[in-house]
Amino acid sequence: MMATNWLRELARDSLGDFEATSALDSKLSDLAEWAQLRETTSLELLTCLAWKIERWVRRYRGWDLEPFDLDDVRQEAYLVFLATLRRWQPRYVNGAPTGYLYYFLDVFPRWLATRVRRWRGPSRPPVVRLVHPVNPESSALNDFCRNLDPRDTTLVELRLKRGLSVTHAANQMGIDRSTAYRRWNRILDLGRAYLRETG
């Protein structure tokens, strides 16, 4: 297998896009318990989960990961998979192990995201994605911004005048992304009300 498609090759034999059920959890937990003891069984477990893992990997297609690429994310995904296997502690119900599937679905995407974000580093400038920049001299926009909190005004300027996404504007402002989204949604509500009033 070529390095670029090993995970997709495994995904062909995987469980596909499954719903988590207690029966499936029981089956995969049993496999995971064996995989903690035998390396060959870990490949069998990886194959079962390959479709889900590949889907999480593909979330990073549009990311600026230089000097890394999507194949590096796939390799990192394999290491994260092994980490979930090592750290999982089975619970036993009627003598059978349970809990691996729910544990995996909970921690794998977060751990992979954390590792991939570390590659980008804090000093790397964000990739600028243009939304719909407006004329910075627009009198209606300036009138609207006069009634906003200074932090909201900054967010409007970054979004509309410089064309940054909410995430990149949040990075520029040094605030949490969820805070920026909350602020942006509130600004949009205020903007709609302003447009209704000024018609």
N, C-alpha and C positions, 0 to 999 in steps of 0.2 A: 504494500500500500504506500502511496505517496504521502508525504507529510501533510499536504494540504487537504486531504480528504479522509483521513483515518476516522474521524469522528462521524462524518456523514456515512461512511461505510458501515460503522457499527449501528448507526441509527436505522438502517434498513432492517436489521434484525431485532430492533428494540420493541418495547411495548407501545411506542408511538405516543400520541397525546392522550394519556389516560386520565381518568378521574381517580383521586385517592379514595380508596375504600378500605375497610378493615381487613377484608380478605386479601387484597393486594398487599397491604401493609404487612400482614402476617407472612405472606410468601417472601417478600423482599427482606423482611427482618430476619427470617430464617437464613436466607442467602447471605445477608450482611454478617450474621454471626459466624457463618462458615468462612466468609471472606476475610474476617479478622484473623483467622487461623491459617488460611491457605491462599496464596497469591493468585492461583489459577481461578479460584472462585470470584475474586475481586473483578476479574475481566468479565465474567459472566454477569455480575451485578452491574458493571459499567455498561455493558451492552444493553441491558434492560432499560437503563436510564438515559441512553445516548441521545434519543430524540429530544428529550427535555433539555439536556445539557447543551446540545447544539443550538436549540432555540434561544437559550440564555446567552450563548456565545455570540449569536448573530445580532444581539442588541447593540454590540459595539462596532458594527459595520461602519457607521458614519462618524465614529470618533477619530480625532487626531491623536494617534498613538505613536507617532514617530519617535524613535526608530523601530518600534514594534509594529506588528500587523496582526491580522485575525488568527493566523496560525499560532502566534505566541499566546493569544487569548485561549485557544484550544488546548495548548500545552498546560497553561495555568489552570484551566478548568479540570484537567486530569489531576493535577496536584491538589486542587481544592476537593475534588471527589475523594481522593485518598485521605485527606484530612478529616472529612466528614465521617469516613469509615473508621478511622483511628479513634476519634473522640466520642463516637456514639456509644452510649451505655444502654444496653437493652433492658426493657422492662419485661417481666414474664407474666403472662396470663394463661392459666391452666397448663403451666409447664412449657409454653411456647413463647419465643421472643416476639416482642412487638415494638412499634414506635420508630423504626428506621425511616420509613417513607415520609412520615410527617416531619421528622427531624431534618431529613435531607431537603425537602421542599421549603422548609423554613430557613435553614442556614446557608444552603449552597449559593443562591443568588446574591445574598448579602456579602458572603465571604469573597465571591468572585469579583463583585463590584468594588470591594475595598482594595483588593490586590491590583485590579486594573487601574483604579484611580491613583494608586501610589506611583505607577509608571509615569503619569502625567506630571507629577511633582507640583508643588505650590507655586514655583516661580514661572511656570509656563503660561504665556498669555493665552486667554481664551480665543477660540476660533469665533470670529464675528459672523453671525448669520443675520442677514438683513431681513427685517420684517417689512413694514411699510413705512419707510421714513417719510416724514412730512416736512413741509417748508418750516424751518426754524423761526422764520419771521412771521408766521401765521398769527394774526391778531387774535383770532378766536382761541387758539391754543394758549397764547400768552395770557388772555383774560381768564381762561379756565384755570391755569396754573397759579394765578395770583391768590386764589382761594384755597389752595392746597397746603398741607404741611410741607416744610422744606424737604423732608426725606421723600415724600410722595412726588414732589416736583423733580427731584433728582432722578427718581425712577422713570418718570415720564420723559425726561430729557434723554436718558440712556436708551429707552425703548423706542421713542418716536423720532427723536432728532438724530441719534447715532445709530439706530437700527439694531440694537442688541436684543437677544432673546431675554426672557425673564431670568433664566439661570445665569447667563453671563452678566446681566445687570446686577444680580444678587452678588456675584463674585466681585464685581467692581465696587459695590457699596459695602462689602464686608458683612452682609447679613445672610441669614439662612434662606435657602431656596423657598421653603414653604412660607416663610414670612413674606418674601417678595411676591409670591403668588397671591397670598391673601391681600396684600396691599394693592397689587395690580387689579384684582377682581373688584376691590372696593373703588379704585379709581375709575374703572370702567362703568360701574354703577353710577358714580357721581357724574361721569361724562355724559351718560345717557340722560340723566335728569337735567343736566346743564343744556343739552341740545334741545330737549323738550321745552324748556323755559325760554330759550333764546330763539327757538324755531327757525 
